[in-house]
Amino acid sequence: MYDFERGDIVYIRDFPFGKPTRIYGKVVGILHGEYYNILLTNGMNQGTIIAYQSYQLIRQKDVPREIREDKERQSPNNKIIQR
């Protein structure tokens, strides 16, 4: 269905063909039957590799900007604040 390549940054969807979550990772392997090994780079499972089907993933360029933005931002007095 979707053709991801090794090294692509992908976001995990909340349900098949659903909205993307703020959890993302890097494609590290391509398996049989439209499965991909994803190295998660944030969230509770950071650093683990999990297999996902292609319809559970979405490319970084296809994700809306407000979801892609980092949760941290700089305040005027140069301190990092959490949203």
Phi, psi and omega in degrees: 000296176253146179251100175261151178243161177300135180097347178293141173268126182231151175255149179271136178275154181287334171204165184308128182061022181268197180282148178287145174268182178272007178271128180222167181197187184241136177288121180245348179201151178244123183252179179286159174063040177064026175262146179227140172274125183243125172272109183287133184250002173204173180090187183291331180263027181303131178092356178260155178254125182231141178275131177231150172278159187298328181284354176267359185240155175217140180294153181298322182290341180267358182271137178301149185300321183295335177278325181288334185299143179291149182287343180262145175214162183271135173272168182301332181265024173065025173259145178278128178240152177263141174277000000 
